[in-house]
Amino acid sequence: MIVGTSIISEKGQITIPKEIRDKLGIVQGDRLVFDLKGNEIIIKKTGTNKVSKILKEQKSWKISSVEFQRKLRDEWE
């Protein structure tokens, strides 16, 4: 199944077709692994621990950050 094509640049770079990036959730800064099997190149998305992704998935705190800092200060005193 061919989803898209890409042309190799002068520097050996390729662009992953938008349909594939969208389907796999590949965004700028993600790491990919290249595996060679015979005459095929297998590209896999690796896990990511980007701060922006972690913060986006973070549940909201029960108290504000200011209240949390006050509690910490009180404990230190």
VENSUL-V164338 format. One record per residue. RES is the residue in one letter. PSI is psi in whole degrees, -180 to 180 (* if undefined). NEAR is the number of other C-alpha atoms within 8 Angstrom. D_CENTER is the distance of its C-alpha to the mean C-alpha in whole Angstrom. Layout:
res:RES psi:PSI near:NEAR d_center:D_CENTER
res:RES psi:PSI near:NEAR d_center:D_CENTER
This chain:
res:M psi:119 near:2 d_center:25
res:I psi:121 near:4 d_center:24
res:V psi:-31 near:7 d_center:21
res:G psi:171 near:6 d_center:21
res:T psi:162 near:6 d_center:23
res:S psi:153 near:8 d_center:22
res:I psi:136 near:6 d_center:24
res:I psi:131 near:8 d_center:23
res:S psi:175 near:7 d_center:24
res:E psi:-32 near:5 d_center:26
res:K psi:6 near:5 d_center:24
res:G psi:15 near:6 d_center:22
res:Q psi:151 near:7 d_center:19
res:I psi:161 near:8 d_center:18
res:T psi:127 near:6 d_center:17
res:I psi:128 near:7 d_center:15
res:P psi:143 near:10 d_center:17
res:K psi:-40 near:6 d_center:15
res:E psi:-40 near:8 d_center:16
res:I psi:-45 near:9 d_center:14
res:R psi:-44 near:11 d_center:11
res:D psi:-46 near:8 d_center:12
res:K psi:-39 near:7 d_center:13
res:L psi:-4 near:7 d_center:10
res:G psi:33 near:6 d_center:8
res:I psi:125 near:9 d_center:6
res:V psi:169 near:6 d_center:6
res:Q psi:133 near:4 d_center:7
res:G psi:-15 near:4 d_center:6
res:D psi:151 near:9 d_center:4
res:R psi:142 near:8 d_center:7
res:L psi:149 near:8 d_center:10
res:V psi:135 near:8 d_center:13
res:F psi:128 near:8 d_center:16
res:D psi:135 near:7 d_center:19
res:L psi:121 near:8 d_center:23
res:K psi:103 near:7 d_center:25
res:G psi:-122 near:4 d_center:28
res:N psi:21 near:5 d_center:28
res:E psi:145 near:6 d_center:25
res:I psi:122 near:8 d_center:21
res:I psi:124 near:8 d_center:19
res:I psi:126 near:8 d_center:15
res:K psi:144 near:7 d_center:12
res:K psi:133 near:10 d_center:9
res:T psi:169 near:8 d_center:8
res:G psi:154 near:5 d_center:7
res:T psi:143 near:6 d_center:5
res:N psi:41 near:6 d_center:7
res:K psi:138 near:6 d_center:6
res:V psi:-42 near:6 d_center:9
res:S psi:-38 near:6 d_center:9
res:K psi:-43 near:8 d_center:7
res:I psi:-45 near:9 d_center:10
res:L psi:-37 near:7 d_center:12
res:K psi:-35 near:6 d_center:12
res:E psi:-8 near:6 d_center:12
res:Q psi:133 near:6 d_center:15
res:K psi:151 near:4 d_center:19
res:S psi:150 near:4 d_center:21
res:W psi:157 near:5 d_center:24
res:K psi:-25 near:4 d_center:27
res:I psi:160 near:6 d_center:28
res:S psi:162 near:7 d_center:27
res:S psi:-34 near:6 d_center:26
res:V psi:-44 near:6 d_center:30
res:E psi:-40 near:8 d_center:31
res:F psi:-44 near:9 d_center:29
res:Q psi:-40 near:8 d_center:30
res:R psi:-43 near:8 d_center:34
res:K psi:-42 near:8 d_center:34
res:L psi:-45 near:8 d_center:32
res:R psi:-42 near:8 d_center:35
res:D psi:-39 near:7 d_center:38
res:E psi:-34 near:6 d_center:37
res:W psi:-24 near:5 d_center:37
res:E psi:* near:4 d_center:41
